[in-house]
Amino acid sequence: MSCDKHENHQHEHSLACGHTAIRHGDHIDYVHDGHLHHKHNGHWDECSIDVSEQNPADCVPVESACEHHDDCGHELVPHGDHYDYVVHGRLHHVHGDHVDDHGPVDIVK
């Protein structure tokens, strides 16, 4: 898990704030404008989902009814050195003329 301090973050995330919450290791991250935020020692960290066995960065084509673009309604999250869209609890990565499945994420309700 990689996290870096997010400077000057004014919004106080919570399960009731309206942002999507994703379980990430031993904490919860909040999806906010293409970032994952996690409260840590009185500040907010910028997090990224690590490339792992659960969330690989491999080319694994999957059927997708969405073309995934900036205004498609799916949220972007950082995954390794790229961004994926969260689609029904899975990470979808646009790769050339298809979409790859980069594994599940645990959405907290």
N, CA, C and O atoms as a MOPAC input file, in Angstrom:
PM7 MOZYME 1SCF
protein

 N      0.84600 1    -1.16500 1     0.00000 1
 C      0.00000 1     0.00000 1     0.00000 1
 C      0.89100 1     1.22700 1     0.00000 1
 O      1.81100 1     1.34200 1     0.81100 1
 N      0.61700 1     2.12600 1    -0.89900 1
 C      1.40800 1     3.34900 1    -0.92800 1
 C      0.52300 1     4.53200 1    -0.56800 1
 O     -0.58700 1     4.66400 1    -1.08300 1
 N      1.01500 1     5.38800 1     0.31600 1
 C      0.26000 1     6.56800 1     0.74700 1
 C      1.21200 1     7.74300 1     0.91300 1
 O      2.31000 1     7.59700 1     1.45100 1
 N      0.78200 1     8.90100 1     0.44900 1
 C      1.53400 1    10.13800 1     0.60400 1
 C      0.59900 1    11.19500 1     1.16800 1
 O     -0.59400 1    11.20300 1     0.86300 1
 N      1.13700 1    12.07800 1     1.98400 1
 C      0.33700 1    13.12100 1     2.62100 1
 C     -0.30000 1    14.02900 1     1.57600 1
 O      0.36800 1    14.50600 1     0.65900 1
 N     -1.59700 1    14.25900 1     1.72800 1
 C     -2.34300 1    15.18100 1     0.87400 1
 C     -2.42400 1    16.51500 1     1.60800 1
 O     -3.07300 1    16.61600 1     2.64900 1
 N     -1.77800 1    17.51900 1     1.07400 1
 C     -1.72100 1    18.83900 1     1.71000 1
 C     -3.04100 1    19.58900 1     1.52400 1
 O     -3.68000 1    19.49200 1     0.47700 1
 N     -3.43400 1    20.32800 1     2.54200 1
 C     -4.57300 1    21.24600 1     2.49400 1
 C     -5.89400 1    20.59500 1     2.08900 1
 O     -6.66400 1    21.17600 1     1.32500 1
 N     -6.15600 1    19.40200 1     2.59400 1
 C     -7.43100 1    18.73700 1     2.30500 1
 C     -8.46600 1    19.19500 1     3.32000 1
 O     -8.36600 1    18.85500 1     4.49900 1
 N     -9.44600 1    19.95300 1     2.88500 1
 C    -10.42200 1    20.56900 1     3.77600 1
 C    -11.62700 1    19.68900 1     4.07500 1
 O    -12.23800 1    19.83200 1     5.13400 1
 N    -11.98200 1    18.79200 1     3.17900 1
 C    -13.18400 1    17.96300 1     3.34300 1
 C    -12.94700 1    16.87000 1     4.38300 1
 O    -11.89900 1    16.22400 1     4.37500 1
 N    -13.91000 1    16.65900 1     5.27400 1
 C    -13.82700 1    15.61700 1     6.29400 1
 C    -14.62400 1    14.40800 1     5.80300 1
 O    -15.85300 1    14.41000 1     5.86400 1
 N    -13.93100 1    13.38000 1     5.32000 1
 C    -14.59600 1    12.18000 1     4.82500 1
 C    -15.16000 1    11.36500 1     5.97400 1
 O    -14.63600 1    11.37700 1     7.08800 1
 N    -16.25500 1    10.64900 1     5.67500 1
 C    -16.86500 1     9.70800 1     6.60100 1
 C    -17.76400 1     8.79300 1     5.77600 1
 O    -17.96600 1     9.02500 1     4.58400 1
 N    -18.29500 1     7.76600 1     6.40300 1
 C    -19.20700 1     6.87100 1     5.69000 1
 C    -20.48200 1     7.59100 1     5.26500 1
 O    -21.23000 1     7.07900 1     4.43200 1
 N    -20.74100 1     8.76900 1     5.82400 1
 C    -21.94500 1     9.53100 1     5.49000 1
 C    -21.67000 1    10.73100 1     4.58100 1
 O    -22.59500 1    11.48500 1     4.27900 1
 N    -20.43300 1    10.92900 1     4.13900 1
 C    -20.09900 1    12.15000 1     3.38600 1
 C    -20.52000 1    12.09500 1     1.91900 1
 O    -20.53900 1    13.12400 1     1.24400 1
 N    -20.85900 1    10.90000 1     1.41700 1
 C    -21.29900 1    10.78700 1     0.03200 1
 C    -20.25300 1    10.26500 1    -0.92600 1
 O    -20.58800 1     9.90100 1    -2.05300 1
 N    -18.99600 1    10.21700 1    -0.51500 1
 C    -17.95000 1     9.66500 1    -1.37200 1
 C    -17.88900 1     8.14400 1    -1.21700 1
 O    -18.12600 1     7.61700 1    -0.13000 1
 N    -17.57600 1     7.45500 1    -2.28500 1
 C    -17.45300 1     5.99900 1    -2.25100 1
 C    -16.33200 1     5.61400 1    -1.30800 1
 O    -15.24000 1     6.17800 1    -1.35800 1
 N    -16.61300 1     4.64100 1    -0.44300 1
 C    -15.63200 1     4.15100 1     0.52700 1
 C    -15.16000 1     2.76900 1     0.09500 1
 O    -15.96900 1     1.89600 1    -0.21900 1
 N    -13.84100 1     2.58000 1     0.08100 1
 C    -13.23600 1     1.30400 1    -0.32200 1
 C    -12.33600 1     0.81800 1     0.80000 1
 O    -11.46400 1     1.54900 1     1.27000 1
 N    -12.55400 1    -0.43800 1     1.23200 1
 C    -11.65600 1    -1.03900 1     2.21800 1
 C    -10.30800 1    -1.27300 1     1.53700 1
 O    -10.24000 1    -1.87200 1     0.46300 1
 N     -9.23500 1    -0.79000 1     2.17600 1
 C     -7.89600 1    -0.85700 1     1.60100 1
 C     -6.94800 1    -1.31000 1     2.69900 1
 O     -6.50800 1    -0.49900 1     3.51400 1
 N     -6.63300 1    -2.58700 1     2.72600 1
 C     -5.78200 1    -3.11000 1     3.78200 1
 C     -6.46900 1    -2.97200 1     5.12300 1
 O     -7.56000 1    -3.50900 1     5.31700 1
 N     -5.84700 1    -2.25900 1     6.05500 1
 C     -6.38700 1    -2.11600 1     7.40300 1
 C     -7.15300 1    -0.80600 1     7.61300 1
 O     -7.41900 1    -0.42300 1     8.75200 1
 N     -7.50500 1    -0.12500 1     6.53500 1
 C     -8.22600 1     1.13600 1     6.67200 1
 C     -9.24100 1     1.30400 1     5.54500 1
 O     -9.37100 1     0.44300 1     4.67500 1
 N     -9.94900 1     2.41600 1     5.57400 1
 C    -10.91900 1     2.74400 1     4.52500 1
 C    -10.43700 1     3.98800 1     3.79700 1
 O    -10.07200 1     4.98600 1     4.41800 1
 N    -10.44100 1     3.91200 1     2.46500 1
 C    -10.13300 1     5.05700 1     1.61000 1
 C    -11.43300 1     5.59800 1     1.04500 1
 O    -12.40400 1     4.86000 1     0.87500 1
 N    -11.44500 1     6.89600 1     0.75400 1
 C    -12.59900 1     7.54200 1     0.14600 1
 C    -12.20200 1     8.03700 1    -1.24200 1
 O    -11.17800 1     8.70000 1    -1.40600 1
 N    -13.03200 1     7.70300 1    -2.24500 1
 C    -12.77800 1     8.12200 1    -3.62300 1
 C    -13.22400 1     9.57200 1    -3.74800 1
 O    -14.37900 1     9.90500 1    -3.48400 1
 N    -12.27500 1    10.44500 1    -4.16200 1
 C    -12.55400 1    11.87100 1    -4.23900 1
 C    -11.80200 1    12.44900 1    -5.43400 1
 O    -10.58400 1    12.62100 1    -5.38200 1
 N    -12.52900 1    12.74800 1    -6.51200 1
 C    -11.94700 1    13.36600 1    -7.70400 1
 C    -10.74200 1    12.58900 1    -8.24300 1
 O     -9.70900 1    13.18400 1    -8.55200 1
 N    -10.86900 1    11.27000 1    -8.35600 1
 C     -9.79700 1    10.44300 1    -8.91200 1
 C     -8.68200 1    10.13600 1    -7.93500 1
 O     -7.63200 1     9.63000 1    -8.32900 1
 N     -8.89900 1    10.43800 1    -6.66500 1
 C     -7.90700 1    10.16800 1    -5.62400 1
 C     -8.51900 1     9.23700 1    -4.58500 1
 O     -9.74100 1     9.15200 1    -4.46300 1
 N     -7.67800 1     8.54700 1    -3.84400 1
 C     -8.10000 1     7.77400 1    -2.68300 1
 C     -7.53800 1     8.47300 1    -1.45800 1
 O     -6.32300 1     8.63100 1    -1.33400 1
 N     -8.42300 1     8.89700 1    -0.54200 1
 C     -8.00800 1     9.61800 1     0.65800 1
 C     -8.24200 1     8.76100 1     1.88900 1
 O     -9.25700 1     8.07200 1     1.99500 1
 N     -7.29600 1     8.80700 1     2.81700 1
 C     -7.34900 1     8.05400 1     4.05500 1
 C     -6.83700 1     8.91700 1     5.19400 1
 O     -5.75100 1     9.48900 1     5.10800 1
 N     -7.62900 1     9.01100 1     6.27400 1
 C     -7.20500 1     9.82200 1     7.41800 1
 C     -6.14400 1     9.05900 1     8.20200 1
 O     -6.30800 1     7.88200 1     8.52300 1
 N     -5.03400 1     9.77000 1     8.50600 1
 C     -3.89200 1     9.12800 1     9.15400 1
 C     -3.17200 1    10.14400 1    10.02100 1
 O     -2.65400 1    11.13900 1     9.51400 1
 N     -3.13600 1     9.90300 1    11.32700 1
 C     -2.41100 1    10.77200 1    12.26500 1
 C     -2.73700 1    12.25600 1    12.10100 1
 O     -1.83800 1    13.09700 1    12.11400 1
 N     -4.02000 1    12.57600 1    11.94600 1
 C     -4.44900 1    13.96500 1    11.89000 1
 C     -4.34800 1    14.63300 1    10.53600 1
 O     -4.61900 1    15.82900 1    10.42500 1
 N     -3.96700 1    13.89800 1     9.49900 1
 C     -3.93700 1    14.45700 1     8.14200 1
 C     -4.54500 1    13.43200 1     7.18800 1
 O     -4.87100 1    12.31300 1     7.58500 1
 N     -4.69200 1    13.82700 1     5.93500 1
 C     -5.23500 1    12.92600 1     4.91200 1
 C     -4.10600 1    12.46800 1     4.01200 1
 O     -3.29000 1    13.27200 1     3.56300 1
 N     -4.06500 1    11.16500 1     3.75100 1
 C     -3.08600 1    10.57800 1     2.83300 1
 C     -3.71100 1    10.35600 1     1.47100 1
 O     -4.91200 1    10.11100 1     1.35400 1
 N     -2.88000 1    10.44400 1     0.44300 1
 C     -3.23100 1    10.03500 1    -0.92200 1
 C     -2.79100 1     8.58400 1    -1.04700 1
 O     -1.61700 1     8.27500 1    -0.84200 1
 N     -3.70500 1     7.70200 1    -1.37500 1
 C     -3.37400 1     6.28200 1    -1.47900 1
 C     -3.52700 1     5.78500 1    -2.90900 1
 O     -4.14900 1     6.43100 1    -3.75200 1
 N     -2.94400 1     4.62500 1    -3.15500 1
 C     -3.05500 1     3.94300 1    -4.43000 1
 C     -3.22500 1     2.45900 1    -4.13600 1
 O     -2.57500 1     1.91600 1    -3.24300 1
 N     -4.09500 1     1.81200 1    -4.88500 1
 C     -4.24200 1     0.36900 1    -4.74600 1
 C     -3.01200 1    -0.27400 1    -5.36900 1
 O     -2.69500 1    -0.03300 1    -6.53400 1
 N     -2.32400 1    -1.09400 1    -4.58200 1
 C     -1.11300 1    -1.75400 1    -5.06800 1
 C     -1.44800 1    -2.80500 1    -6.11100 1
 O     -2.50000 1    -3.44200 1    -6.04900 1
 N     -0.55600 1    -2.97900 1    -7.05900 1
 C     -0.64700 1    -4.10400 1    -7.98200 1
 C     -0.28600 1    -5.34600 1    -7.17400 1
 O      0.76200 1    -5.39400 1    -6.53000 1
 N     -1.15700 1    -6.34600 1    -7.21200 1
 C     -0.98400 1    -7.53600 1    -6.39000 1
 C     -1.64300 1    -8.73100 1    -7.07400 1
 O     -2.16900 1    -8.61600 1    -8.18000 1
 N     -1.60600 1    -9.85900 1    -6.41100 1
 C     -2.28700 1   -11.04000 1    -6.94000 1
 C     -3.79000 1   -10.78700 1    -7.02200 1
 O     -4.44600 1   -11.20600 1    -7.97600 1
 N     -4.33300 1   -10.09600 1    -6.01200 1
 C     -5.76600 1    -9.77400 1    -6.00200 1
 C     -6.09900 1    -8.71100 1    -7.03400 1
 O     -7.15700 1    -8.76700 1    -7.66200 1
 N     -5.20400 1    -7.73900 1    -7.21600 1
 C     -5.42600 1    -6.64200 1    -8.15100 1
 C     -4.25800 1    -6.53600 1    -9.11900 1
 O     -3.43900 1    -5.62200 1    -9.02300 1
 N     -4.18900 1    -7.50100 1   -10.07200 1
 C     -3.08400 1    -7.49200 1   -11.03200 1
 C     -3.23200 1    -6.35700 1   -12.04800 1
 O     -4.29800 1    -5.75400 1   -12.16900 1
 N     -2.17200 1    -6.08400 1   -12.75800 1
 C     -2.19800 1    -5.09100 1   -13.83400 1
 C     -2.03800 1    -5.79500 1   -15.17700 1
 O     -1.54000 1    -5.21400 1   -16.14100 1
 N     -2.46600 1    -7.05100 1   -15.22500 1
 C     -2.32000 1    -7.87100 1   -16.42500 1
 C     -3.39600 1    -7.54400 1   -17.45700 1
 O     -4.41900 1    -6.92900 1   -17.15400 1
 N     -3.12900 1    -7.97400 1   -18.67300 1
 C     -4.10700 1    -7.86300 1   -19.75300 1
 C     -5.06600 1    -9.04100 1   -19.62500 1
 O     -4.75800 1   -10.16000 1   -20.03400 1
 N     -6.24300 1    -8.76400 1   -19.04500 1
 C     -7.28700 1    -9.78100 1   -18.86300 1
 C     -8.58800 1    -9.17200 1   -19.39000 1
 O     -9.37600 1    -8.61500 1   -18.62600 1
 N     -8.80800 1    -9.28500 1   -20.71500 1
 C     -9.99500 1    -8.66000 1   -21.30500 1
 C    -11.29000 1    -9.13300 1   -20.65000 1
 O    -11.44400 1   -10.30200 1   -20.29500 1
 N    -12.21400 1    -8.18500 1   -20.50200 1
 C    -13.51700 1    -8.46300 1   -19.89600 1
 C    -14.58200 1    -7.73600 1   -20.71000 1
 O    -14.33000 1    -6.66600 1   -21.26400 1
 N    -15.77200 1    -8.32600 1   -20.77600 1
 C    -16.90000 1    -7.66200 1   -21.43200 1
 C    -17.28200 1    -6.44300 1   -20.61500 1
 O    -17.35200 1    -6.50900 1   -19.38800 1
 N    -17.52700 1    -5.34100 1   -21.28400 1
 C    -17.93200 1    -4.13400 1   -20.58900 1
 C    -18.95600 1    -3.40400 1   -21.44300 1
 O    -18.74800 1    -3.17200 1   -22.63400 1
 N    -20.06500 1    -3.04800 1   -20.81100 1
 C    -21.10600 1    -2.30200 1   -21.51900 1
 C    -20.76100 1    -0.81900 1   -21.61600 1
 O    -21.45200 1    -0.05600 1   -22.29100 1
 N    -19.69500 1    -0.42000 1   -20.94000 1
 C    -19.29300 1     0.97700 1   -20.90300 1
 C    -17.95000 1     1.15300 1   -21.61000 1
 O    -17.07000 1     0.29700 1   -21.52000 1
 N    -17.81000 1     2.27200 1   -22.31200 1
 C    -16.53600 1     2.55800 1   -22.98100 1
 C    -15.54700 1     3.22200 1   -22.03200 1
 O    -14.38200 1     3.39600 1   -22.39100 1
 N    -15.97300 1     3.59200 1   -20.85000 1
 C    -15.14700 1     4.23000 1   -19.81600 1
 C    -14.41700 1     5.46400 1   -20.34400 1
 O    -13.42700 1     5.37600 1   -21.07000 1
 N    -14.94600 1     6.59800 1   -19.94900 1
 C    -14.36100 1     7.89300 1   -20.27100 1
 C    -14.70000 1     8.84600 1   -19.13600 1
 O    -15.40200 1     8.46200 1   -18.20100 1
 N    -14.22800 1    10.05300 1   -19.19700 1
 C    -14.33200 1    10.99300 1   -18.07700 1
 C    -15.74300 1    11.22000 1   -17.54200 1
 O    -15.90600 1    11.47400 1   -16.34900 1
 N    -16.75700 1    11.13600 1   -18.38500 1
 C    -18.10900 1    11.42300 1   -17.89300 1
 C    -19.04200 1    10.22100 1   -17.99500 1
 O    -20.25000 1    10.39000 1   -18.16700 1
 N    -18.49200 1     9.00300 1   -17.89000 1
 C    -19.31600 1     7.79600 1   -18.00400 1
 C    -20.05300 1     7.45800 1   -16.71300 1
 O    -20.96600 1     6.63300 1   -16.71900 1
 N    -19.66300 1     8.09200 1   -15.60300 1
 C    -20.32400 1     7.82000 1   -14.33400 1
 C    -19.55700 1     6.87400 1   -13.42400 1
 O    -19.87500 1     6.77100 1   -12.23900 1
 N    -18.55600 1     6.18100 1   -13.95200 1
 C    -17.72800 1     5.31400 1   -13.11300 1
 C    -16.57200 1     6.13400 1   -12.54800 1
 O    -16.02200 1     7.00500 1   -13.22200 1
 N    -16.21400 1     5.84100 1   -11.30000 1
 C    -15.17300 1     6.61500 1   -10.63300 1
 C    -13.78300 1     6.06400 1   -10.94000 1
 O    -13.58600 1     4.85300 1   -11.03800 1
 N    -12.83100 1     6.97100 1   -11.09000 1
 C    -11.42600 1     6.61900 1   -11.29600 1
 C    -10.72200 1     6.46600 1    -9.95900 1
 O    -10.94500 1     7.24500 1    -9.03300 1
 N     -9.86100 1     5.44200 1    -9.86900 1
 C     -9.01600 1     5.28000 1    -8.68200 1
 C     -7.60700 1     4.92600 1    -9.13600 1
 O     -7.43900 1     4.23800 1   -10.14300 1
 N     -6.59100 1     5.38600 1    -8.40800 1
 C     -5.21200 1     5.03500 1    -8.74400 1
 C     -4.93400 1     3.57500 1    -8.40400 1
 O     -5.28700 1     3.09100 1    -7.32900 1
 N     -4.29400 1     2.89000 1    -9.34200 1
 C     -3.93100 1     1.47700 1    -9.18600 1
 C     -2.53000 1     1.31600 1    -9.75600 1
 O     -2.33500 1     1.37300 1   -10.97000 1
 N     -1.55400 1     1.11400 1    -8.87100 1
 C     -0.16500 1     1.03900 1    -9.33000 1
 C      0.22200 1     2.34100 1    -9.99700 1
 O      0.10500 1     3.41000 1    -9.39800 1
 N      0.68500 1     2.25800 1   -11.24300 1
 C      1.13600 1     3.45000 1   -11.96700 1
 C      0.09700 1     3.96800 1   -12.96600 1
 O      0.43100 1     4.73900 1   -13.86600 1
 N     -1.15600 1     3.54600 1   -12.80900 1
 C     -2.21100 1     3.95200 1   -13.74100 1
 C     -3.52000 1     4.17000 1   -12.96800 1
 O     -3.54400 1     4.08900 1   -11.74000 1
 N     -4.58600 1     4.44100 1   -13.68800 1
 C     -5.91000 1     4.61500 1   -13.09600 1
 C     -6.86100 1     3.58100 1   -13.66200 1
 O     -6.78800 1     3.22700 1   -14.83900 1
 N     -7.76000 1     3.09600 1   -12.80700 1
 C     -8.80700 1     2.16200 1   -13.21000 1
 C    -10.15800 1     2.75700 1   -12.83700 1
 O    -10.24800 1     3.62100 1   -11.96500 1
 N    -11.20900 1     2.28600 1   -13.50800 1
 C    -12.57100 1     2.65700 1   -13.16500 1
 C    -13.14800 1     1.60200 1   -12.23800 1
 O    -12.90600 1     0.41100 1   -12.42900 1
 N    -13.91000 1     2.02500 1   -11.23500 1
 C    -14.59900 1     1.10000 1   -10.34400 1
 C    -15.96500 1     0.79900 1   -10.95700 1
 O    -16.79600 1     1.69100 1   -11.12400 1
 N    -16.18200 1    -0.48500 1   -11.29200 1
 C    -17.42000 1    -0.91500 1   -11.93900 1
 C    -17.96400 1    -2.11900 1   -11.17500 1
 O    -17.39800 1    -3.21100 1   -11.23400 1
 N    -19.06000 1    -1.91100 1   -10.46300 1
 C    -19.69700 1    -2.99300 1    -9.70100 1
 C    -18.69000 1    -3.74500 1    -8.83400 1
 O    -18.68800 1    -4.97600 1    -8.80500 1
 N    -17.83200 1    -3.00100 1    -8.12300 1
 C    -16.88100 1    -3.60500 1    -7.20200 1
 C    -15.66000 1    -4.22600 1    -7.85000 1
 O    -14.95000 1    -4.99800 1    -7.20600 1
 N    -15.39800 1    -3.90600 1    -9.11600 1
 C    -14.22700 1    -4.42700 1    -9.81900 1
 C    -13.48300 1    -3.26900 1   -10.46300 1
 O    -14.07600 1    -2.23700 1   -10.77900 1
 N    -12.18500 1    -3.44300 1   -10.65500 1
 C    -11.37000 1    -2.43600 1   -11.32200 1
 C    -11.31100 1    -2.74300 1   -12.80700 1
 O    -10.89200 1    -3.82900 1   -13.20800 1
 N    -11.73200 1    -1.78700 1   -13.62100 1
 C    -11.67400 1    -1.92000 1   -15.07900 1
 C    -10.64500 1    -0.92900 1   -15.61400 1
 O    -10.65000 1     0.24800 1   -15.25400 1
 N     -9.76700 1    -1.42300 1   -16.47600 1
 C     -8.71100 1    -0.60300 1   -17.05600 1
 C     -8.85100 1    -0.58300 1   -18.57300 1
 O     -8.85000 1    -1.63000 1   -19.22000 1
 N     -8.97200 1     0.62300 1   -19.13800 1
 C     -9.05000 1     0.75900 1   -20.59400 1
 C     -7.67400 1     0.47600 1   -21.17100 1
 O     -6.68700 1     1.10700 1   -20.79100 1
 N     -7.61600 1    -0.47900 1   -22.09200 1
 C     -6.35000 1    -0.93800 1   -22.65900 1
 C     -6.53100 1    -1.10600 1   -24.16500 1
 O     -7.03100 1    -2.13000 1   -24.63100 1
 N     -6.12000 1    -0.09300 1   -24.91400 1
 C     -6.27700 1    -0.14700 1   -26.37100 1
 C     -7.74900 1    -0.17900 1   -26.73400 1
 O     -8.50300 1     0.72900 1   -26.38400 1
 N     -8.16000 1    -1.23700 1   -27.44300 1
 C     -9.54600 1    -1.33900 1   -27.90900 1
 C    -10.41500 1    -2.23300 1   -27.02300 1
 O    -11.49900 1    -2.65000 1   -27.43100 1
 N     -9.93800 1    -2.52700 1   -25.80900 1
 C    -10.72600 1    -3.36200 1   -24.89900 1
 C    -10.55800 1    -2.88100 1   -23.44900 1
 O     -9.83400 1    -1.92300 1   -23.17700 1
 N    -11.23400 1    -3.55900 1   -22.54600 1
 C    -11.15900 1    -3.24100 1   -21.12400 1
 C    -10.62100 1    -4.46700 1   -20.39700 1
 O    -11.07400 1    -5.58500 1   -20.64100 1
 N     -9.64500 1    -4.25600 1   -19.49200 1
 C     -9.08200 1    -5.33800 1   -18.68400 1
 C     -9.69600 1    -5.32700 1   -17.29600 1
 O    -10.03600 1    -4.27100 1   -16.76300 1
 N     -9.83700 1    -6.51700 1   -16.71300 1
 C    -10.29700 1    -6.66200 1   -15.33500 1
 C     -9.07300 1    -6.71700 1   -14.42200 1
 O     -8.23900 1    -7.61400 1   -14.54300 1
 N     -8.97500 1    -5.76000 1   -13.51700 1
 C     -7.84300 1    -5.70500 1   -12.59000 1
 C     -8.25800 1    -6.10800 1   -11.17100 1
 O     -7.62500 1    -5.70300 1   -10.19600 1
 N     -9.30500 1    -6.89300 1   -11.06300 1
 C     -9.67000 1    -7.49800 1    -9.79300 1
 C    -10.69200 1    -6.72200 1    -8.98500 1
 O    -11.14600 1    -5.65000 1    -9.38500 1
 N    -11.04800 1    -7.29600 1    -7.82000 1
 C    -12.10700 1    -6.72300 1    -6.99600 1
 C    -11.59800 1    -5.66000 1    -6.02900 1
 O    -10.42600 1    -5.63900 1    -5.65400 1
 N    -12.51500 1    -4.78300 1    -5.63900 1
 C    -12.31400 1    -3.87900 1    -4.50900 1
 C    -13.51900 1    -4.06100 1    -3.58900 1
 O    -14.61600 1    -4.38900 1    -4.04000 1
 N    -13.29900 1    -3.84400 1    -2.30700 1
 C    -14.33700 1    -4.02400 1    -1.29800 1
 C    -14.99300 1    -2.68200 1    -1.01600 1
 O    -14.46200 1    -1.87000 1    -0.25800 1
 N    -16.16200 1    -2.45000 1    -1.63400 1
 C    -16.91100 1    -1.21200 1    -1.42300 1
 C    -17.61000 1    -1.31200 1    -0.07000 1
 O    -18.30400 1    -2.28900 1     0.20600 1
 N    -17.42200 1    -0.29800 1     0.76900 1
 C    -18.02500 1    -0.27200 1     2.10500 1
 C    -19.33700 1     0.50500 1     2.01200 1
 O    -19.36000 1     1.64200 1     1.54000 1
 N    -20.40000 1    -0.10000 1     2.45300 1
 C    -21.73500 1     0.54700 1     2.40200 1
 C    -22.05800 1     1.17600 1     3.73500 1
 O    -23.12700 1     1.76600 1     3.89700 1

